[in-house]
Amino acid sequence: MGRIIKWLFFLAILAMIALVAYAYIGPFFGADFSPPVQEIRKTIELDAT
């Protein structure tokens, strides 16, 4: 049981390191993390009677 927990902990740490590395190195390989930018206009009618 202890071996399984140790390996799961090791894999979780490795996954976190890989995610951080991908976040920093990804843009150099063409990964674009920026959201699409567009203007959104929506009319709102207020019923203030």
Gaussian input, Z-matrix of N, CA and C with variables (Angstrom, degrees):
# hf/3-21g

backbone

0 1
 N
 C     1     B1
 C     2     B2     1     A1
 N     3     B3     2     A2     1     D1
 C     4     B4     3     A3     2     D2
 C     5     B5     4     A4     3     D3
 N     6     B6     5     A5     4     D4
 C     7     B7     6     A6     5     D5
 C     8     B8     7     A7     6     D6
 N     9     B9     8     A8     7     D7
 C    10    B10     9     A9     8     D8
 C    11    B11    10    A10     9     D9
 N    12    B12    11    A11    10    D10
 C    13    B13    12    A12    11    D11
 C    14    B14    13    A13    12    D12
 N    15    B15    14    A14    13    D13
 C    16    B16    15    A15    14    D14
 C    17    B17    16    A16    15    D15
 N    18    B18    17    A17    16    D16
 C    19    B19    18    A18    17    D17
 C    20    B20    19    A19    18    D18
 N    21    B21    20    A20    19    D19
 C    22    B22    21    A21    20    D20
 C    23    B23    22    A22    21    D21
 N    24    B24    23    A23    22    D22
 C    25    B25    24    A24    23    D23
 C    26    B26    25    A25    24    D24
 N    27    B27    26    A26    25    D25
 C    28    B28    27    A27    26    D26
 C    29    B29    28    A28    27    D27
 N    30    B30    29    A29    28    D28
 C    31    B31    30    A30    29    D29
 C    32    B32    31    A31    30    D30
 N    33    B33    32    A32    31    D31
 C    34    B34    33    A33    32    D32
 C    35    B35    34    A34    33    D33
 N    36    B36    35    A35    34    D34
 C    37    B37    36    A36    35    D35
 C    38    B38    37    A37    36    D36
 N    39    B39    38    A38    37    D37
 C    40    B40    39    A39    38    D38
 C    41    B41    40    A40    39    D39
 N    42    B42    41    A41    40    D40
 C    43    B43    42    A42    41    D41
 C    44    B44    43    A43    42    D42
 N    45    B45    44    A44    43    D43
 C    46    B46    45    A45    44    D44
 C    47    B47    46    A46    45    D45
 N    48    B48    47    A47    46    D46
 C    49    B49    48    A48    47    D47
 C    50    B50    49    A49    48    D48
 N    51    B51    50    A50    49    D49
 C    52    B52    51    A51    50    D50
 C    53    B53    52    A52    51    D51
 N    54    B54    53    A53    52    D52
 C    55    B55    54    A54    53    D53
 C    56    B56    55    A55    54    D54
 N    57    B57    56    A56    55    D55
 C    58    B58    57    A57    56    D56
 C    59    B59    58    A58    57    D57
 N    60    B60    59    A59    58    D58
 C    61    B61    60    A60    59    D59
 C    62    B62    61    A61    60    D60
 N    63    B63    62    A62    61    D61
 C    64    B64    63    A63    62    D62
 C    65    B65    64    A64    63    D63
 N    66    B66    65    A65    64    D64
 C    67    B67    66    A66    65    D65
 C    68    B68    67    A67    66    D66
 N    69    B69    68    A68    67    D67
 C    70    B70    69    A69    68    D68
 C    71    B71    70    A70    69    D69
 N    72    B72    71    A71    70    D70
 C    73    B73    72    A72    71    D71
 C    74    B74    73    A73    72    D72
 N    75    B75    74    A74    73    D73
 C    76    B76    75    A75    74    D74
 C    77    B77    76    A76    75    D75
 N    78    B78    77    A77    76    D76
 C    79    B79    78    A78    77    D77
 C    80    B80    79    A79    78    D78
 N    81    B81    80    A80    79    D79
 C    82    B82    81    A81    80    D80
 C    83    B83    82    A82    81    D81
 N    84    B84    83    A83    82    D82
 C    85    B85    84    A84    83    D83
 C    86    B86    85    A85    84    D84
 N    87    B87    86    A86    85    D85
 C    88    B88    87    A87    86    D86
 C    89    B89    88    A88    87    D87
 N    90    B90    89    A89    88    D88
 C    91    B91    90    A90    89    D89
 C    92    B92    91    A91    90    D90
 N    93    B93    92    A92    91    D91
 C    94    B94    93    A93    92    D92
 C    95    B95    94    A94    93    D93
 N    96    B96    95    A95    94    D94
 C    97    B97    96    A96    95    D95
 C    98    B98    97    A97    96    D96
 N    99    B99    98    A98    97    D97
 C   100   B100    99    A99    98    D98
 C   101   B101   100   A100    99    D99
 N   102   B102   101   A101   100   D100
 C   103   B103   102   A102   101   D101
 C   104   B104   103   A103   102   D102
 N   105   B105   104   A104   103   D103
 C   106   B106   105   A105   104   D104
 C   107   B107   106   A106   105   D105
 N   108   B108   107   A107   106   D106
 C   109   B109   108   A108   107   D107
 C   110   B110   109   A109   108   D108
 N   111   B111   110   A110   109   D109
 C   112   B112   111   A111   110   D110
 C   113   B113   112   A112   111   D111
 N   114   B114   113   A113   112   D112
 C   115   B115   114   A114   113   D113
 C   116   B116   115   A115   114   D114
 N   117   B117   116   A116   115   D115
 C   118   B118   117   A117   116   D116
 C   119   B119   118   A118   117   D117
 N   120   B120   119   A119   118   D118
 C   121   B121   120   A120   119   D119
 C   122   B122   121   A121   120   D120
 N   123   B123   122   A122   121   D121
 C   124   B124   123   A123   122   D122
 C   125   B125   124   A124   123   D123
 N   126   B126   125   A125   124   D124
 C   127   B127   126   A126   125   D125
 C   128   B128   127   A127   126   D126
 N   129   B129   128   A128   127   D127
 C   130   B130   129   A129   128   D128
 C   131   B131   130   A130   129   D129
 N   132   B132   131   A131   130   D130
 C   133   B133   132   A132   131   D131
 C   134   B134   133   A133   132   D132
 N   135   B135   134   A134   133   D133
 C   136   B136   135   A135   134   D134
 C   137   B137   136   A136   135   D135
 N   138   B138   137   A137   136   D136
 C   139   B139   138   A138   137   D137
 C   140   B140   139   A139   138   D138
 N   141   B141   140   A140   139   D139
 C   142   B142   141   A141   140   D140
 C   143   B143   142   A142   141   D141
 N   144   B144   143   A143   142   D142
 C   145   B145   144   A144   143   D143
 C   146   B146   145   A145   144   D144

   B1=1.4599
   B2=1.5322
   B3=1.3061
   B4=1.4544
   B5=1.5170
   B6=1.3322
   B7=1.4678
   B8=1.5197
   B9=1.3348
   B10=1.4592
   B11=1.5209
   B12=1.3110
   B13=1.4673
   B14=1.5245
   B15=1.3261
   B16=1.4672
   B17=1.5279
   B18=1.3382
   B19=1.4634
   B20=1.5183
   B21=1.3300
   B22=1.4578
   B23=1.5252
   B24=1.3165
   B25=1.4601
   B26=1.5243
   B27=1.3192
   B28=1.4611
   B29=1.5258
   B30=1.3292
   B31=1.4561
   B32=1.5281
   B33=1.3321
   B34=1.4628
   B35=1.5209
   B36=1.3205
   B37=1.4723
   B38=1.5210
   B39=1.3182
   B40=1.4657
   B41=1.5239
   B42=1.3255
   B43=1.4593
   B44=1.5286
   B45=1.3234
   B46=1.4700
   B47=1.5235
   B48=1.3146
   B49=1.4638
   B50=1.5332
   B51=1.3306
   B52=1.4635
   B53=1.5249
   B54=1.3269
   B55=1.4610
   B56=1.5223
   B57=1.3078
   B58=1.4680
   B59=1.5264
   B60=1.3206
   B61=1.4697
   B62=1.5239
   B63=1.3206
   B64=1.4676
   B65=1.5272
   B66=1.3247
   B67=1.4613
   B68=1.5271
   B69=1.3263
   B70=1.4634
   B71=1.5272
   B72=1.3251
   B73=1.4591
   B74=1.5258
   B75=1.3160
   B76=1.4607
   B77=1.5114
   B78=1.3423
   B79=1.4689
   B80=1.5304
   B81=1.3239
   B82=1.4632
   B83=1.5298
   B84=1.3331
   B85=1.4599
   B86=1.5168
   B87=1.3368
   B88=1.4483
   B89=1.5193
   B90=1.3187
   B91=1.4627
   B92=1.5259
   B93=1.3182
   B94=1.4673
   B95=1.5189
   B96=1.3282
   B97=1.4539
   B98=1.5241
   B99=1.3311
   B100=1.4592
   B101=1.5298
   B102=1.3170
   B103=1.4692
   B104=1.5235
   B105=1.3273
   B106=1.4599
   B107=1.5342
   B108=1.3231
   B109=1.4574
   B110=1.5209
   B111=1.3237
   B112=1.4556
   B113=1.5245
   B114=1.3251
   B115=1.4501
   B116=1.5256
   B117=1.3226
   B118=1.4637
   B119=1.5225
   B120=1.3126
   B121=1.4688
   B122=1.5209
   B123=1.3053
   B124=1.4552
   B125=1.5270
   B126=1.3122
   B127=1.4531
   B128=1.5121
   B129=1.3180
   B130=1.4591
   B131=1.5239
   B132=1.2947
   B133=1.4610
   B134=1.5241
   B135=1.3196
   B136=1.4505
   B137=1.5119
   B138=1.3019
   B139=1.4569
   B140=1.5251
   B141=1.3204
   B142=1.4574
   B143=1.5277
   B144=1.3101
   B145=1.4615
   B146=1.5080
   A1=110.66
   A2=115.74
   A3=120.15
   A4=112.57
   A5=115.93
   A6=119.84
   A7=110.92
   A8=116.98
   A9=120.51
   A10=110.36
   A11=117.29
   A12=121.27
   A13=110.22
   A14=116.54
   A15=120.30
   A16=110.70
   A17=117.67
   A18=120.56
   A19=111.81
   A20=118.06
   A21=120.31
   A22=111.05
   A23=117.19
   A24=121.15
   A25=110.38
   A26=116.88
   A27=121.71
   A28=111.02
   A29=117.93
   A30=121.14
   A31=112.02
   A32=117.69
   A33=120.33
   A34=110.65
   A35=117.67
   A36=121.48
   A37=110.25
   A38=116.85
   A39=121.27
   A40=111.10
   A41=117.73
   A42=121.49
   A43=110.87
   A44=117.78
   A45=120.15
   A46=111.19
   A47=116.96
   A48=120.71
   A49=110.18
   A50=117.21
   A51=120.87
   A52=110.91
   A53=117.52
   A54=120.63
   A55=111.62
   A56=117.34
   A57=120.70
   A58=110.13
   A59=116.99
   A60=120.24
   A61=110.70
   A62=118.05
   A63=120.79
   A64=110.94
   A65=117.21
   A66=120.30
   A67=111.10
   A68=117.20
   A69=120.01
   A70=113.14
   A71=117.66
   A72=121.12
   A73=111.65
   A74=119.17
   A75=123.56
   A76=115.09
   A77=119.90
   A78=119.57
   A79=114.34
   A80=118.46
   A81=120.60
   A82=111.43
   A83=116.63
   A84=121.17
   A85=112.87
   A86=117.57
   A87=120.67
   A88=115.51
   A89=119.43
   A90=120.94
   A91=108.61
   A92=116.86
   A93=121.64
   A94=108.67
   A95=117.02
   A96=121.89
   A97=113.12
   A98=117.61
   A99=119.12
   A100=110.14
   A101=117.23
   A102=119.62
   A103=110.62
   A104=117.41
   A105=119.29
   A106=110.04
   A107=115.63
   A108=120.92
   A109=109.06
   A110=115.79
   A111=120.91
   A112=107.95
   A113=114.50
   A114=119.83
   A115=109.09
   A116=115.94
   A117=121.44
   A118=108.04
   A119=115.88
   A120=121.16
   A121=109.00
   A122=115.24
   A123=120.29
   A124=107.81
   A125=116.76
   A126=119.48
   A127=110.28
   A128=114.77
   A129=121.87
   A130=107.87
   A131=115.70
   A132=120.79
   A133=109.47
   A134=115.45
   A135=120.29
   A136=109.60
   A137=117.37
   A138=121.88
   A139=107.65
   A140=116.19
   A141=122.51
   A142=109.50
   A143=116.88
   A144=120.11
   A145=110.80
   D1=-38.97
   D2=179.50
   D3=-65.88
   D4=-34.78
   D5=178.63
   D6=-64.86
   D7=-41.41
   D8=-179.35
   D9=-63.72
   D10=-44.68
   D11=179.76
   D12=-63.87
   D13=-40.70
   D14=178.75
   D15=-62.79
   D16=-43.76
   D17=179.58
   D18=-68.46
   D19=-38.85
   D20=177.37
   D21=-64.17
   D22=-40.48
   D23=176.74
   D24=-63.59
   D25=-43.75
   D26=178.75
   D27=-62.33
   D28=-43.41
   D29=179.16
   D30=-68.06
   D31=-34.96
   D32=177.37
   D33=-65.72
   D34=-42.69
   D35=177.16
   D36=-63.29
   D37=-42.66
   D38=179.23
   D39=-63.84
   D40=-39.72
   D41=178.65
   D42=-65.98
   D43=-40.04
   D44=177.82
   D45=-64.05
   D46=-41.89
   D47=178.45
   D48=-63.59
   D49=-41.33
   D50=179.45
   D51=-65.60
   D52=-39.05
   D53=179.17
   D54=-65.79
   D55=-42.53
   D56=178.09
   D57=-65.79
   D58=-41.69
   D59=178.37
   D60=-63.02
   D61=-40.87
   D62=178.57
   D63=-65.53
   D64=-37.24
   D65=179.81
   D66=-64.91
   D67=-36.34
   D68=-179.26
   D69=-85.27
   D70=-36.34
   D71=-174.15
   D72=-94.74
   D73=-20.41
   D74=-176.84
   D75=-53.21
   D76=-46.30
   D77=-179.78
   D78=-60.46
   D79=-25.40
   D80=177.79
   D81=-71.30
   D82=-22.36
   D83=-179.08
   D84=-104.65
   D85=11.99
   D86=174.02
   D87=100.72
   D88=0.93
   D89=177.54
   D90=-78.25
   D91=124.56
   D92=-178.33
   D93=-108.98
   D94=114.58
   D95=-176.65
   D96=-98.10
   D97=0.58
   D98=-177.61
   D99=-78.58
   D100=143.75
   D101=179.51
   D102=-74.24
   D103=153.28
   D104=176.69
   D105=-67.27
   D106=134.83
   D107=-176.26
   D108=-104.65
   D109=122.54
   D110=174.94
   D111=-154.61
   D112=149.45
   D113=-179.61
   D114=-85.37
   D115=134.21
   D116=179.14
   D117=-119.39
   D118=122.91
   D119=176.92
   D120=-118.55
   D121=132.88
   D122=-179.57
   D123=-139.37
   D124=126.89
   D125=179.69
   D126=-79.65
   D127=141.78
   D128=-179.63
   D129=-125.42
   D130=127.68
   D131=175.81
   D132=-102.98
   D133=122.73
   D134=179.12
   D135=-96.27
   D136=128.72
   D137=179.19
   D138=-101.07
   D139=81.26
   D140=-177.11
   D141=-103.71
   D142=81.70
   D143=178.82
   D144=-114.04

